Amino acid sequence: MSPERLTEYERKRLENIKRNEEQLASLNIRSKLADLCTSTKRHREQTNRPQKKAKSEIPIVTRRSLRNQGEKPESTGLIDNFYEVPEKPKSPKSKVAPEKSALKLKPLSMREVSVSSKPDEPLVKKILSVSEESRSKGVNKDAGIRVRSSIDLESMKLIPENIASVVTNKILSVKFFPSADMKTVVVGNTFGDLGFWNIDSETEDGDGIYTYHPHPAPISSICIHPFSINKIITCSYHGFIRTLDVEKEIFDLTYSTKQEIFSMSQTSDDVNSLYVGEGKGIFHVLDERSKSSSMTCNLHTSRINTIDFNPTNANLMATSSSDRTVCIWDLRKLGKNSNPNSIIKITRDKPVHSAYFSPSGNLLATTSTDDKIGVASGANFDDEFSVYHDNQTGKWVSIFKGVWGWDDSYIFVGNMKIGIDVISTKEKRIITTLKSPRMSVVPSRFDAHPLKPGMLAGSTDRGQVYVWSL
């Protein structure tokens, strides 16, 4: 392009470009930029180059547990009175259960603590109808509350209709309603949930499962008296005892303490008295009506795991404890001092988690973490034999507790191979194991229906209930 044809604007633009290049050349800017780029590239290459790892002065130790090495652990695990309340998962299909802070020292309505979306009128109607029918028929107290009968173990089966997930998480307590007119199981789990399962649920009852959240901590015991089945009493590690009055549809607060409550029981001839084990071996006798204690004493040096009464002599009470002892007490001699003496004491090598009288009252079965099921007999229960049974369940399975069947012949206890071992008191050994492909989780806590021989409920750490029947 010739200079004559350039416009004034283009001419000034070329002049400016030429002047800028002359200034950059005089300042040597281009050379310095080239050196800077070269230096930056070299630094980047050195930074990305893999470096040799310096030797650590601290040796690296590979940890291997004794169990992985095929040896028994040195300790027995968590301390016996340890418990942890797991965080409860939220379900979009359920109502939000009240938090611990909301569970104040006050009565709670069934609707307020319900975690089921369906109405509970069928459950209330069923319990009240059976309760009213039992009152109209009358109950012969001399006949006792438990049917004694021998059963054919081979006839006990687990059918699909008798399997249900009643609650979530580990079940610590399971109880049949003591009525021949209903097949209903009540369970309590580590969340503080109370689950009802009407096994013979009708169409309007759906699956027959109802769940409530009356406690902020694990439910340790459930009591349903045969002469007052419209009242379900529960206690928890949080120190609450609540009575569900089905007629009023209220979980009333019966008792509260700062101590954990680990056990609770009733005698067959007294509807209103509760026998409670709390804290480190403290024993209370409570009046359910007045909500007050009529007796307090120290029976053990550690927690009381079970309280049971002799079916033929309600004055004899057996307690099992984590202080490694089983004691039999005469209720008529308690209360005279704060540290009474037991009439019989059995010492074991490790904590004892259950002690139950047989249906006749002549035998006493104990379950301990020393891997023994003990059976005591005789006039003073001083004649004892033991059967080896692996009771090491670990953290994720509730500690096994052996329970009696419907006579003095058999003791039922879960095992880690997802079965139910049956111990014969006559042969003094495990004679068979109840197994089923339908049972997929270890059953740990059991209850035998007191009025339906051959009906046995086993609960698991995942909230399932398996009911074996003839």
C-alpha positions in Angstrom: 0.0 0.0 0.0 1.5 3.4 -1.1 1.8 6.2 1.4 -0.4 8.4 -0.8 -3.4 6.2 -0.2 -3.1 6.0 3.7 -5.7 7.8 5.6 -4.8 10.1 8.5 -5.9 7.5 11.0 -3.9 4.7 9.5 -0.8 6.8 9.2 -0.9 7.8 13.0 -1.5 4.1 13.9 1.7 3.0 12.1 3.7 5.8 13.7 2.5 4.8 17.2 3.4 1.1 16.6 6.9 2.1 15.4 7.5 4.4 18.3 6.4 1.7 20.8 8.7 -0.9 19.3 11.6 1.5 19.6 10.9 2.1 23.3 10.7 -1.6 24.0 13.9 -2.2 22.2 15.7 0.6 24.2 14.4 -1.0 27.5 15.3 -4.6 26.5 11.9 -5.8 27.7 11.6 -8.7 25.2 14.8 -10.3 26.4 13.8 -10.0 30.0 10.4 -11.7 29.3 12.1 -14.5 27.5 14.4 -15.1 30.6 11.5 -15.0 32.9 9.6 -17.6 30.9 12.6 -19.9 30.8 13.1 -19.6 34.6 9.4 -20.3 35.3 9.4 -23.5 33.1 12.6 -24.8 34.9 11.0 -24.3 38.4 7.9 -26.1 37.3 9.8 -29.1 36.1 11.8 -29.3 39.3 8.7 -29.0 41.4 6.8 -31.8 39.6 9.8 -34.2 39.7 9.2 -37.0 42.2 11.2 -36.6 45.4 12.8 -39.3 47.4 10.8 -40.1 50.6 12.8 -39.4 53.7 13.1 -42.3 56.1 10.8 -42.0 59.1 12.5 -42.1 62.5 9.3 -43.6 64.0 8.8 -47.3 63.0 5.6 -48.2 61.3 3.6 -50.8 63.3 1.0 -53.0 61.6 -1.7 -53.6 64.2 -3.3 -57.1 64.2 -5.9 -58.1 66.8 -5.5 -61.3 68.7 -8.8 -62.5 67.3 -7.4 -62.1 63.7 -4.3 -64.0 64.8 -6.5 -66.9 65.9 -6.1 -66.2 69.6 -8.6 -65.2 72.3 -8.6 -61.5 73.2 -7.0 -60.5 76.5 -10.1 -58.6 77.7 -13.8 -59.5 77.9 -14.8 -56.5 75.8 -16.8 -53.5 77.0 -17.6 -53.2 80.7 -20.8 -55.0 81.7 -22.8 -51.9 82.5 -21.9 -50.0 79.3 -24.6 -49.1 76.9 -24.9 -46.7 74.0 -28.1 -45.3 72.5 -27.6 -45.3 68.8 -28.8 -42.4 66.7 -32.2 -43.2 65.4 -32.6 -43.0 61.6 -35.4 -40.8 60.3 -38.0 -42.4 58.2 -40.0 -40.3 55.7 -43.0 -42.7 56.1 -43.2 -42.3 59.9 -44.0 -39.5 62.2 -41.0 -37.8 63.8 -40.5 -39.3 67.3 -40.0 -36.8 70.1 -36.4 -36.1 71.1 -35.0 -36.9 74.6 -35.5 -33.3 75.7 -39.2 -33.5 74.8 -39.8 -36.6 76.9 -40.5 -34.7 80.1 -41.7 -36.1 83.4 -45.3 -36.2 82.4 -47.9 -38.6 80.9 -47.6 -39.1 77.1 -50.5 -40.0 74.9 -50.3 -43.0 72.5 -50.9 -40.7 69.6 -48.1 -38.3 70.7 -45.4 -40.9 70.8 -46.7 -43.1 67.9 -44.1 -43.6 65.1 -46.6 -45.4 62.9 -48.7 -43.6 60.3 -51.7 -45.9 60.6 -54.3 -45.5 63.4 -54.0 -47.7 66.4 -57.7 -48.2 67.1 -57.6 -51.9 66.1 -54.8 -52.6 68.7 -56.7 -50.7 71.4 -59.9 -52.4 70.6 -58.3 -55.9 70.6 -56.6 -55.4 74.0 -59.7 -53.9 75.7 -62.0 -56.6 74.3 -59.7 -59.4 75.6 -59.3 -57.7 78.9 -63.1 -57.3 79.3 -63.7 -60.9 78.4 -61.1 -62.1 80.9 -62.9 -60.1 83.6 -66.3 -61.5 82.7 -65.0 -65.1 82.7 -63.1 -64.6 85.9 -59.6 -66.0 86.5 -58.9 -68.8 89.0 -55.7 -67.6 90.8 -55.1 -71.1 92.2 -54.7 -72.4 88.6 -51.6 -70.2 88.2 -50.8 -68.0 85.2 -48.8 -70.7 83.2 -49.9 -73.9 81.5 -47.6 -76.8 82.3 -47.3 -79.2 79.5 -44.8 -81.4 77.8 -44.3 -80.8 74.1 -42.9 -82.6 71.0 -39.8 -80.6 70.0 -39.9 -82.0 66.5 -43.4 -80.5 66.0 -42.2 -76.9 66.6 -42.1 -75.1 63.2 -41.4 -71.6 62.0 -43.9 -70.6 59.3 -43.6 -67.4 57.1 -46.7 -65.8 58.8 -44.9 -65.9 62.1 -42.0 -63.8 61.1 -42.0 -59.9 61.3 -39.8 -56.9 61.6 -41.5 -55.3 64.6 -39.0 -52.5 65.4 -35.6 -51.3 64.2 -32.4 -52.1 65.9 -31.5 -54.4 68.7 -34.4 -55.9 70.8 -33.6 -56.2 74.5 -36.9 -57.4 75.9 -39.7 -59.5 74.5 -43.0 -60.5 76.1 -46.2 -62.4 75.1 -49.5 -61.1 76.3 -50.5 -63.6 79.0 -53.9 -64.4 77.4 -55.1 -67.5 75.6 -57.4 -65.3 73.5 -54.7 -63.4 71.6 -51.3 -64.0 70.1 -49.6 -60.7 70.5 -45.9 -60.0 71.2 -44.5 -56.8 72.8 -40.9 -55.8 72.3 -38.6 -53.0 73.4 -35.4 -52.0 71.6 -32.3 -49.9 72.2 -33.9 -46.7 70.8 -36.6 -46.7 73.5 -39.3 -47.9 71.0 -42.1 -50.2 72.1 -43.5 -52.5 69.4 -46.7 -54.5 69.3 -47.3 -57.3 66.9 -50.7 -59.0 66.7 -49.7 -62.2 64.9 -53.3 -63.0 64.0 -54.0 -59.6 62.5 -57.2 -59.2 60.6 -57.6 -57.4 57.3 -58.4 -54.0 58.9 -55.4 -54.5 61.1 -52.9 -54.6 58.2 -49.7 -56.2 59.3 -50.7 -55.9 63.0 -47.6 -53.9 63.9 -47.7 -50.7 66.0 -44.7 -48.8 67.3 -44.4 -46.2 70.0 -41.5 -44.2 71.4 -42.2 -43.7 75.2 -38.6 -43.8 76.3 -35.4 -42.0 75.3 -33.1 -44.9 76.1 -33.1 -48.8 75.8 -36.1 -50.6 77.2 -34.8 -53.2 79.6 -38.0 -54.9 80.9 -41.6 -55.3 80.0 -44.3 -56.5 82.5 -47.9 -57.4 81.6 -49.9 -58.9 84.5 -52.4 -61.6 83.6 -55.1 -60.0 85.7 -54.6 -56.6 84.2 -53.5 -57.0 80.6 -54.8 -53.6 79.6 -51.7 -52.1 81.4 -48.3 -52.6 79.9 -45.4 -51.5 82.1 -41.9 -50.7 80.7 -38.7 -49.5 82.2 -35.5 -48.1 80.6 -31.9 -47.3 81.1 -32.9 -43.7 81.3 -34.4 -44.3 84.7 -38.1 -44.1 83.6 -40.9 -46.5 84.4 -44.0 -45.9 82.3 -47.4 -47.6 82.4 -49.4 -47.8 79.2 -53.0 -47.6 80.2 -54.7 -48.8 77.0 -58.1 -47.8 78.2 -57.0 -44.2 78.7 -54.5 -44.4 75.7 -51.8 -42.8 78.0 -48.2 -43.7 78.8 -48.3 -42.6 82.4 -45.0 -41.9 84.3 -44.9 -44.4 87.2 -41.4 -43.8 88.5 -38.3 -41.8 87.7 -34.7 -41.9 89.0 -31.3 -40.7 88.0 -30.0 -44.3 88.0 -30.3 -46.8 85.1 -33.1 -49.3 85.5 -31.9 -52.7 84.4 -34.7 -55.1 85.6 -38.3 -55.2 86.7 -40.8 -57.9 87.6 -44.1 -58.7 89.2 -45.5 -61.5 91.3 -48.4 -63.6 90.1 -50.7 -62.7 93.0 -50.0 -58.9 93.2 -51.1 -56.6 90.4 -50.0 -53.3 91.9 -46.4 -54.0 93.2 -43.3 -53.6 91.0 -40.0 -55.1 91.9 -37.2 -53.0 90.4 -33.4 -53.3 90.1 -31.6 -50.0 89.4 -28.0 -48.7 89.5 -25.4 -50.8 91.3 -27.5 -53.4 92.9 -30.3 -51.2 94.4 -33.6 -52.9 94.8 -37.0 -51.2 95.1 -40.5 -52.3 95.8 -42.9 -49.8 94.1 -46.6 -49.3 94.4 -47.9 -48.8 90.9 -51.0 -46.9 92.1 -49.3 -44.5 94.5 -46.1 -44.3 92.5 -44.0 -44.6 95.7 -41.4 -46.9 97.1 -42.4 -49.1 100.0 -38.9 -50.7 100.3 -35.4 -50.0 99.3 -32.3 -52.0 100.0 -28.9 -53.1 98.4 -28.9 -56.6 97.2 -25.8 -56.7 95.0 -22.6 -54.8 94.4 -23.3 -54.4 90.7 -26.4 -54.2 88.4 -29.3 -56.6 88.8 -29.9 -58.2 85.5 -33.1 -60.2 86.2 -35.7 -60.5 89.0 -37.9 -63.6 89.1 -40.3 -65.2 91.5 -41.0 -68.8 92.3 -44.3 -69.9 90.7 -45.4 -71.9 93.8 -44.0 -69.6 96.5 -44.1 -65.9 95.6 -42.1 -65.1 98.7 -39.0 -66.6 97.1 -37.3 -64.2 94.7 -34.2 -64.9 92.6 -31.8 -62.2 91.3 -28.9 -62.4 88.9 -26.2 -59.8 88.9 -23.1 -58.6 87.1 -21.3 -59.1 90.4 -21.1 -62.8 89.4 -23.7 -64.0 91.8 -27.2 -65.4 91.8 -29.1 -64.9 95.1 -32.4 -66.3 96.4 -34.2 -64.0 98.8 -37.2 -64.4 101.2 -39.3 -61.3 100.7 -40.6 -61.6 104.2 -37.1 -60.9 105.5 -36.3 -58.0 103.3 -36.7 -54.4 104.4 -35.4 -54.9 107.9 -32.0 -53.5 107.0 -30.5 -51.8 104.0 -28.1 -54.7 103.3 -30.0 -58.0 103.9 -28.6 -61.5 103.6 -29.7 -63.9 101.0 -30.9 -67.4 102.0 -29.0 -68.9 99.0 -26.1 -67.6 97.1 -24.5 -69.1 93.9 -21.2 -67.7 92.7 -20.0 -67.8 89.1 -16.7 -66.9 87.4 -18.2 -64.1 85.3 -21.4 -61.9 85.3 -24.7 -63.7 85.5 -27.3 -62.3 83.1 -30.4 -64.3 84.0 -31.8 -66.6 86.7 -35.3 -68.0 86.2 -37.3 -70.5 88.2 -38.8 -73.5 86.3 -42.6 -73.8 85.8 -42.8 -76.0 88.9 -40.5 -73.8 90.9 -38.2 -76.8 91.7 -35.3 -75.8 89.4 -33.4 -72.6 88.8 -31.7 -71.9 85.4 -28.9 -69.4 85.2 -27.0 -67.9 82.2 -23.6 -66.5 82.6 -20.8 -65.2 80.3 -18.6 -67.9 81.7 -20.1 -70.1 78.9 -22.3 -72.1 81.2 -26.0 -72.7 81.6 -26.4 -73.7 85.3 -29.3 -75.6 86.7 -29.8 -75.7 90.5 -32.2 -78.0 92.3 -32.9 -79.5 95.7 -34.5 -78.2 98.9 -31.9 -75.4 99.2 -31.0 -75.3 95.5 -27.6 -76.5 96.4 -27.5 -79.4 93.9 -26.2 -77.9 90.7 -25.0 -79.0 87.3 -23.9 -77.0 84.3 -24.0 -77.4 80.6 -21.3 -75.8 78.4 -22.8 -73.2 76.0 -20.9 -70.5 74.1 -22.4 -67.3 75.4 -19.9 -64.9 73.9 -22.1 -62.9 71.6 -20.0 -59.8 71.0 -21.1 -56.1 70.6 -23.8 -56.5 68.0 -25.8 -59.3 69.6 -27.6 -59.1 72.9 -26.3 -61.3 75.6 -28.1 -64.7 75.6 -30.6 -65.5 78.3 -31.9 -69.0 78.6 -35.6 -69.4 79.3 -37.8 -72.3 80.4 -40.4 -74.0 78.2 -43.7 -75.3 79.6 -42.4 -77.8 82.1 -39.1 -78.5 83.8 -37.8 -80.5 80.9 -36.2 -78.0 78.5 -34.3 -74.7 78.5 -34.2 -72.7 75.3 -31.3 -70.4 74.4 -30.0 -68.8 71.2 -26.6 -69.6 69.6 -24.3 -67.7 67.2 -25.1 -70.1 64.4 -28.6 -68.7 64.0 -30.3 -71.5 65.9 -32.0 -72.2 69.2 -30.3 -74.8 71.4 -32.6 -76.9 73.6 -31.1 -78.2 76.8 -32.5 -81.2 78.5 -32.5 -81.1 82.3 -32.9 -84.9 82.4 -29.9 -85.6 80.1 -28.0 -82.6 81.2 -26.9 -81.6 77.7 -28.0 -79.9 74.5 -30.2 -82.5 72.8 -31.3 -80.6 69.7 -31.2 -77.2 67.9 -34.2 -75.5 66.4 -33.2 -74.3 62.9 -35.0 -72.9 59.9 -33.8 -71.4 56.6 -36.4 -68.6 57.3 -34.4 -67.5 60.3 -31.6 -65.3 59.0 -30.5 -63.4 62.2 -29.2 -64.7 65.5 -32.1 -64.8 68.1 -30.9 -63.7 71.6 -33.9 -62.9 73.8 -36.9 -65.2 74.2 -40.3 -65.6 75.8 -42.5 -68.7 76.0 -46.3 -68.0 75.7 -47.6 -68.9 79.2 -50.9 -70.3 78.0 -50.0 -71.7 74.6 -47.5 -74.6 74.9 -45.0 -74.8 72.0 -45.3 -71.1 71.1 -41.8 -69.5 71.5 -40.9 -66.0 70.5 -37.3 -65.1 69.7 -36.1 -61.6 69.0 -32.9 -60.3 67.2 -30.6 -57.4 67.2 -32.2 -56.2 63.9 -35.7 -55.9 65.2 -37.1 -59.1 63.9 -39.3 -61.5 65.9 -39.5 -65.2 65.0 -42.4 -67.2 66.6 -42.1 -71.0 66.6 -45.3 -72.9 67.2 -46.7 -76.5 67.1 
